[in-house]
């Protein structure tokens, strides 16, 4: 996976036409838009956050370091100059401990906002059928952070709520197909060394062809472990709340377990109490009778000890036992997945081949290669025969596909 990310500045309205607002949230507003550079005027989702809002939060936290602790109004302190807005002497730095705490708070807010922005940008590199495709991201000329993605029909929460209003349940087959797709995406995310940290129905998108995709990587982390207190409380694993304790990708499995309960019941409550809280207290939670086949899996996903929870790969194998693999819906999904994986592999090989060609051209004298048969053999053996073809004495260093 490539880890180099470039963020450009461009005029949003030169490339996209905003049609209508689809929703809003703490991490930006989402709009329906058209790609004006696409011949078919492709419809996309445009998510934007004003940098002024982001920087305003950061600025407020920084000012608190230099704010008079007595009047809470003036923004001058003994480190800067005397307070001219009140009669007393500013006291913002008289209490060293309080000043240090305010300073640390400001640094944390700054770090969180910048990290969230970088996580969103980094998610562009995650390419999988069951992860929402990010087409573009940039800073706009009117000071907004923009992310362009494929347009979904609805999120999983809306889909489930609608189904429960219509039929009062999801079938075993529907739940299984949803979770197999989420697990395929989550397996890929974990294999790429990411932890999503905010798995919930609101962050799962449902497309018209019933393809399920994970979205919103604003809280994602890269690496084996992390310790930030992020995510939605009703889906958050217990170890996330334990102060600065490190946790790993198993938190996503816990969240998915709570989501399994939601898919089976249409609710995150059990007998009037929060399922997540009951699970943390290790209380017994029963799935509805019509979904009892998922009980054992559900219990394994919400084990208190993270090391005892199954992996995404193991869970996917478990759910595969509930699916009719000859069913047309599953067959279509398998075909789409295979096509996607094949295309991504071709892209990966092409990049490797291009990189290999550049190395040859940069590190070896082509005339020397033509004359030295031993060097030709060494290159073939050491650098990989499938990438290097030599014709006309290997002079052009052409790459085969």
C-alpha positions as CSV (number, residue, x, y, z in Angstrom):
1,X,0.0,0.0,0.0
2,X,1.2,3.5,-0.9
3,X,1.6,5.8,2.1
4,X,2.4,9.0,0.3
5,X,-0.5,11.4,0.2
6,X,-0.7,14.7,-1.7
7,X,-3.3,17.3,-1.0
8,X,-3.9,19.9,-3.7
9,X,-5.8,23.2,-3.7
10,X,-8.5,23.8,-6.3
11,X,-11.8,25.6,-7.0
12,X,-14.6,23.2,-6.1
13,X,-17.1,24.8,-8.5
14,X,-14.9,24.5,-11.5
15,X,-15.1,20.7,-11.2
16,X,-18.3,20.0,-9.3
17,X,-21.8,21.2,-9.4
18,X,-23.6,21.0,-6.0
19,X,-27.2,19.9,-6.4
20,X,-28.6,19.5,-2.9
21,X,-27.7,18.9,0.7
22,X,-27.9,15.3,1.9
23,X,-27.0,15.6,5.5
24,X,-24.8,17.2,8.1
25,X,-22.7,16.2,11.1
26,X,-19.9,17.0,13.4
27,X,-17.3,16.2,10.8
28,X,-18.8,18.0,7.8
29,X,-21.8,18.5,5.6
30,X,-22.6,16.0,2.7
31,X,-24.0,17.2,-0.6
32,X,-25.2,15.5,-3.8
33,X,-23.0,16.8,-6.6
34,X,-22.1,16.3,-10.3
35,X,-18.6,15.8,-11.6
36,X,-18.4,18.3,-14.4
37,X,-15.3,16.7,-15.9
38,X,-17.0,13.4,-16.3
39,X,-18.6,12.9,-19.8
40,X,-21.7,11.5,-18.2
41,X,-21.8,14.1,-15.4
42,X,-21.4,11.3,-12.8
43,X,-23.2,11.9,-9.5
44,X,-21.0,11.8,-6.4
45,X,-21.2,12.6,-2.7
46,X,-19.3,15.7,-1.8
47,X,-18.4,16.1,1.9
48,X,-17.0,19.4,3.1
49,X,-15.8,20.9,6.3
50,X,-15.0,24.6,6.7
51,X,-11.4,25.0,7.7
52,X,-12.5,28.1,9.7
53,X,-14.6,25.8,11.9
54,X,-11.7,23.5,12.4
55,X,-9.2,26.3,13.1
56,X,-11.7,28.1,15.3
57,X,-11.8,25.1,17.6
58,X,-8.0,25.0,17.7
59,X,-7.7,28.8,18.1
60,X,-10.1,28.8,21.0
61,X,-8.2,26.0,22.8
62,X,-4.9,27.9,22.3
63,X,-6.3,31.2,23.6
64,X,-7.3,29.4,26.8
65,X,-3.6,29.1,27.6
66,X,-3.3,32.9,27.7
67,X,-6.7,33.7,29.2
68,X,-7.1,35.4,32.5
69,X,-8.3,32.7,34.9
70,X,-10.1,35.2,37.1
71,X,-12.3,37.1,34.5
72,X,-12.2,34.4,31.7
73,X,-12.6,37.3,29.2
74,X,-9.3,38.9,28.4
75,X,-6.7,36.9,26.4
76,X,-3.5,38.4,27.9
77,X,-1.4,36.9,30.6
78,X,1.9,37.6,32.4
79,X,3.7,35.7,29.7
80,X,2.5,38.4,27.2
81,X,1.5,41.7,28.9
82,X,-0.8,43.1,31.5
83,X,-4.5,42.7,31.3
84,X,-6.1,46.0,30.1
85,X,-9.7,44.8,30.4
86,X,-10.0,44.3,34.2
87,X,-8.6,45.9,37.4
88,X,-6.9,42.9,38.8
89,X,-3.6,41.4,37.7
90,X,-4.0,38.5,35.2
91,X,-3.6,35.1,36.9
92,X,-3.4,32.8,34.0
93,X,0.2,31.7,34.7
94,X,0.3,32.0,38.5
95,X,-1.0,28.5,38.7
96,X,1.7,26.5,36.8
97,X,-0.2,23.3,37.0
98,X,-3.4,24.9,35.6
99,X,-1.4,26.6,32.8
100,X,0.2,23.3,31.9
101,X,-3.2,21.5,31.8
102,X,-4.6,24.2,29.5
103,X,-1.6,24.0,27.3
104,X,-1.9,20.2,27.0
105,X,-5.6,20.5,26.2
106,X,-4.8,22.9,23.3
107,X,-2.1,20.6,21.9
108,X,-4.5,17.6,22.1
109,X,-7.3,19.4,20.2
110,X,-4.8,20.6,17.6
111,X,-3.4,17.0,17.2
112,X,-6.9,15.5,17.0
113,X,-8.1,17.8,14.3
114,X,-5.0,17.5,12.2
115,X,-5.0,13.7,12.6
116,X,-8.6,13.4,11.7
117,X,-8.0,15.3,8.5
118,X,-5.0,13.1,7.6
119,X,-6.9,9.9,8.3
120,X,-9.7,11.0,5.9
121,X,-7.0,11.7,3.2
122,X,-5.2,8.4,3.9
123,X,-8.4,6.4,3.4
124,X,-8.2,7.2,-0.3
125,X,-5.6,4.6,-0.6
126,X,-7.8,1.8,0.8
127,X,-9.3,0.1,-2.3
128,X,-11.8,-2.7,-1.8
129,X,-15.2,-3.6,-3.1
130,X,-16.6,-3.2,0.5
131,X,-15.0,0.1,1.3
132,X,-16.5,3.3,-0.1
133,X,-14.4,4.5,-3.0
134,X,-12.9,7.9,-2.5
135,X,-12.4,9.6,-5.8
136,X,-10.7,12.8,-4.7
137,X,-9.8,15.1,-1.8
138,X,-8.5,18.6,-1.8
139,X,-8.5,22.0,-0.1
140,X,-10.9,24.4,-1.8
141,X,-10.0,28.0,-2.7
142,X,-12.8,29.1,-0.3
143,X,-11.1,27.4,2.7
144,X,-12.9,24.0,2.9
145,X,-11.6,20.5,3.1
146,X,-13.4,18.5,0.4
147,X,-13.8,14.7,0.0
148,X,-15.4,13.3,-3.1
149,X,-16.8,9.7,-2.9
150,X,-19.2,7.4,-4.6
151,X,-22.8,8.0,-3.9
152,X,-24.7,5.5,-1.8
153,X,-28.5,5.0,-1.6
154,X,-28.5,5.2,2.2
155,X,-26.6,4.2,5.3
156,X,-27.2,0.8,7.1
157,X,-29.1,2.4,9.9
158,X,-31.7,3.9,7.6
159,X,-31.9,0.6,5.7
160,X,-32.5,-1.5,8.8
161,X,-35.0,1.0,10.3
162,X,-37.0,0.9,7.0
163,X,-36.9,-2.9,6.9
164,X,-38.2,-3.2,10.4
165,X,-41.0,-0.8,9.7
166,X,-42.0,-2.9,6.7
167,X,-41.4,-6.5,7.9
168,X,-40.4,-6.1,11.5
169,X,-37.2,-8.0,10.9
170,X,-34.3,-8.8,8.6
171,X,-34.0,-12.4,7.4
172,X,-31.1,-14.7,8.3
173,X,-29.9,-14.4,4.7
174,X,-30.0,-10.6,4.7
175,X,-28.0,-10.4,7.9
176,X,-25.5,-12.9,6.7
177,X,-25.0,-11.1,3.4
178,X,-24.5,-7.8,5.1
179,X,-22.0,-9.1,7.6
180,X,-20.0,-11.2,5.1
181,X,-19.5,-8.0,3.1
182,X,-18.6,-5.9,6.1
183,X,-16.2,-8.6,7.2
184,X,-14.5,-8.7,3.8
185,X,-13.9,-5.0,4.0
186,X,-12.8,-5.1,7.7
187,X,-10.5,-8.0,6.9
188,X,-8.8,-5.9,4.3
189,X,-8.6,-2.9,6.6
190,X,-7.0,-4.9,9.3
191,X,-4.6,-6.6,6.9
192,X,-3.5,-3.1,5.7
193,X,-2.7,-2.4,9.4
194,X,-5.6,0.0,10.0
195,X,-8.1,0.0,12.9
196,X,-11.4,1.6,11.9
197,X,-12.4,2.5,15.5
198,X,-15.9,3.7,14.6
199,X,-17.8,0.6,13.2
200,X,-21.5,1.3,13.4
201,X,-24.6,1.3,11.1
202,X,-24.1,5.0,10.4
203,X,-20.7,4.2,8.9
204,X,-21.9,1.4,6.7
205,X,-23.3,2.4,3.3
206,X,-25.9,0.5,1.3
207,X,-25.9,0.9,-2.5
208,X,-28.7,0.2,-5.0
209,X,-27.3,-3.2,-5.9
210,X,-27.2,-4.1,-2.2
211,X,-23.4,-3.8,-2.1
212,X,-22.4,-2.9,1.5
213,X,-19.4,-0.6,2.1
214,X,-17.6,0.7,5.1
215,X,-17.1,4.5,5.2
216,X,-15.9,7.4,7.3
217,X,-12.2,6.9,8.4
218,X,-12.0,10.1,10.4
219,X,-11.3,8.0,13.6
220,X,-9.1,5.3,11.9
221,X,-5.6,4.7,13.2
222,X,-2.6,3.1,11.5
223,X,-0.5,0.6,13.4
224,X,-1.0,-2.5,15.6
225,X,-2.1,-0.5,18.7
226,X,-3.7,2.8,19.6
227,X,-5.2,4.4,22.7
228,X,-7.5,7.3,21.8
229,X,-11.0,7.5,23.2
230,X,-13.0,7.7,20.0
231,X,-16.1,6.1,18.5
232,X,-19.8,6.0,19.3
233,X,-20.5,5.1,22.9
234,X,-23.2,2.5,22.1
235,X,-20.8,0.5,19.9
236,X,-17.5,1.2,21.8
237,X,-15.5,-1.7,23.2
238,X,-14.8,-1.5,26.9
239,X,-11.0,-1.2,26.6
240,X,-11.4,2.1,24.7
241,X,-12.6,3.8,27.8
242,X,-9.8,2.6,30.0
243,X,-7.8,5.8,30.1
244,X,-4.6,5.5,28.2
245,X,-4.6,1.7,27.9
246,X,-3.5,0.5,24.4
247,X,-6.0,-1.5,22.4
248,X,-5.9,-3.2,19.0
249,X,-8.1,-4.1,16.0
250,X,-10.3,-6.4,18.2
251,X,-12.3,-3.3,19.2
252,X,-13.7,-3.3,15.7
253,X,-14.9,-6.9,16.3
254,X,-16.7,-5.8,19.5
255,X,-18.4,-3.0,17.7
256,X,-19.5,-5.3,14.9
257,X,-20.9,-7.7,17.6
258,X,-23.1,-4.9,18.9
259,X,-24.1,-4.2,15.3
260,X,-25.0,-7.9,14.8
261,X,-27.5,-7.5,17.7
262,X,-28.9,-4.3,16.1
263,X,-29.4,-6.2,12.8
264,X,-31.2,-9.0,14.6
265,X,-33.5,-6.7,16.7
266,X,-33.5,-3.2,15.1
267,X,-32.4,-1.8,18.5
268,X,-29.3,-1.3,20.6
269,X,-31.3,-2.0,23.8
270,X,-32.0,-5.3,25.5
271,X,-34.9,-5.4,28.0
272,X,-34.8,-1.6,28.2
273,X,-31.1,-1.3,28.9
274,X,-28.1,-0.6,26.6
275,X,-26.8,-3.7,25.0
276,X,-23.3,-2.3,25.1
277,X,-23.4,-1.6,28.8
278,X,-24.9,-5.0,29.6
279,X,-22.1,-6.6,27.5
280,X,-19.5,-4.7,29.4
281,X,-21.0,-6.0,32.6
282,X,-20.9,-9.5,31.2
283,X,-24.6,-9.9,31.5
284,X,-26.3,-12.6,29.4
285,X,-27.9,-11.2,26.2
286,X,-30.1,-13.4,24.1
287,X,-30.8,-12.9,20.4
288,X,-34.4,-13.3,19.1
289,X,-35.5,-16.9,18.6
290,X,-35.5,-16.6,14.8
291,X,-31.8,-15.6,14.9
292,X,-30.5,-18.1,17.5
293,X,-28.1,-19.5,14.9
294,X,-26.0,-16.3,15.5
295,X,-25.9,-16.6,19.3
296,X,-22.6,-18.4,19.6
297,X,-20.9,-16.0,17.2
298,X,-22.4,-13.0,18.9
299,X,-21.2,-14.2,22.3
300,X,-17.6,-14.6,20.9
301,X,-17.6,-11.1,19.5
302,X,-18.4,-9.4,22.8
303,X,-15.9,-11.2,25.0
304,X,-14.4,-8.9,27.5
305,X,-10.8,-10.1,26.9
306,X,-9.9,-8.7,23.5
307,X,-7.5,-11.6,22.8
308,X,-10.4,-14.0,23.0
309,X,-12.4,-12.3,20.3
310,X,-12.3,-13.9,16.8
311,X,-10.6,-12.2,13.9
312,X,-12.5,-10.8,10.9
313,X,-11.2,-13.8,8.8
314,X,-12.5,-16.3,11.3
315,X,-15.9,-14.6,11.6
316,X,-16.3,-14.5,7.8
317,X,-15.7,-18.3,7.7
318,X,-18.4,-18.7,10.4
319,X,-21.0,-16.6,8.5
320,X,-20.3,-18.4,5.3
321,X,-21.8,-21.5,6.8
322,X,-25.2,-19.7,6.9
323,X,-25.2,-18.6,3.3
324,X,-26.6,-20.5,0.3
325,X,-23.6,-20.2,-2.0
326,X,-25.7,-21.1,-5.0
327,X,-28.1,-18.2,-4.5
328,X,-28.1,-15.6,-7.2
329,X,-27.4,-12.7,-4.8
330,X,-24.3,-14.4,-3.4
331,X,-23.1,-15.4,-6.9
332,X,-23.4,-11.8,-8.1
333,X,-21.5,-10.6,-5.1
334,X,-18.7,-13.1,-5.6
335,X,-18.4,-12.2,-9.3
336,X,-18.2,-8.5,-8.4
337,X,-15.6,-9.1,-5.7
338,X,-13.5,-11.3,-7.9
339,X,-13.6,-8.6,-10.7
340,X,-12.6,-5.9,-8.2
341,X,-9.8,-7.9,-6.7
342,X,-8.5,-8.8,-10.2
343,X,-8.5,-5.2,-11.3
344,X,-6.7,-4.1,-8.1
345,X,-4.1,-6.8,-8.5
346,X,-3.5,-5.6,-12.1
347,X,-3.1,-2.1,-10.9
348,X,-0.6,-3.2,-8.2
349,X,1.4,-5.2,-10.7
350,X,1.5,-2.3,-13.1
351,X,2.9,0.0,-10.4
352,X,5.5,-2.6,-9.5
353,X,6.5,-3.0,-13.1
354,X,6.8,0.8,-13.6
355,X,8.9,1.1,-10.4
356,X,11.1,-1.8,-11.6
357,X,11.6,-0.2,-14.9
358,X,12.7,3.1,-13.3
359,X,15.2,1.2,-11.1
360,X,16.7,-0.4,-14.1
361,X,17.0,2.8,-16.1
362,X,18.3,4.7,-13.1
363,X,20.9,2.1,-11.8
364,X,22.2,0.3,-14.9
365,X,23.9,1.6,-18.0
366,X,21.9,0.2,-20.9
367,X,24.9,-0.1,-23.2
368,X,26.7,-2.1,-20.6
369,X,23.7,-4.4,-20.2
370,X,23.7,-5.1,-23.9
371,X,27.3,-6.2,-23.9
372,X,27.4,-8.1,-20.6
373,X,25.5,-11.4,-20.8
374,X,26.4,-12.3,-17.2
375,X,24.8,-9.1,-16.0
376,X,21.7,-9.9,-18.0
377,X,21.4,-13.3,-16.3
378,X,22.0,-11.7,-12.9
379,X,19.2,-9.2,-13.5
380,X,16.8,-11.9,-14.6
381,X,17.5,-14.0,-11.6
382,X,17.7,-11.3,-8.9
383,X,15.1,-8.9,-9.9
384,X,12.5,-11.2,-11.3
385,X,12.0,-12.8,-14.7
386,X,8.4,-11.9,-15.0
387,X,9.1,-8.2,-14.9
388,X,12.1,-8.0,-17.3
389,X,12.1,-9.0,-21.0
390,X,15.1,-8.6,-23.1
391,X,14.9,-8.4,-26.8
392,X,17.4,-6.7,-29.1
393,X,20.1,-7.3,-26.5
394,X,17.9,-6.0,-23.6
395,X,18.6,-2.5,-24.8
396,X,15.2,-1.0,-24.2
397,X,14.7,-2.5,-20.8
398,X,11.0,-3.2,-21.7
399,X,8.6,-4.4,-19.0
400,X,6.3,-7.3,-19.7
401,X,2.7,-7.6,-18.3
